[in-house]
Structures are given as C-alpha cells and as structure tokens.
Amino acid sequence: MITVNGTTHSFVEEQTLEDLLCKLKVANQICAIEVNKVLIPHKERSEYEIQEEDNIEIVSIVGGG
C-alpha cells in the first residue's frame, strides 16, 4: 500500500510517479510532488519508482491574486 494525499492506494511494483499521475488523472496538471517529504523534480517523475509504504503528496498549483 501507498498513501497519496492521506488516502491509501494499492501498490503496483515498478510503477513510476508518472504512471501514478496518469492513474489518478492528474498527469496534465501543474503540480509539485513530495515522496516521504522529499520534493521530486519534474524531470525525474518518469524514472522515479514508487516503493511499498511511500507517503506521496501531490499539490496542484493554482493561480490567482
């Protein structure tokens, strides 16, 4: 199991952050991602493999003023 924004999800071996974003239907949104409180650069999402028990936070960027 992994936790995404406080909700548990089933864990799929060899799943990347990019795969997870597609599964959650947020791949086209501008967002920041932390895995276990470490910010993952955008360019590493397609290579970063999720591990069992990871705690992932996805924060969408919203403009306004």
Secondary structure, DSSP 8 states (H G I E B T S, - for coil): -EEETTEEE---TT-BHHHHHHHTT-TTS-EEEEETTEE--GGGTTT-B--TT-EEEEEE-----
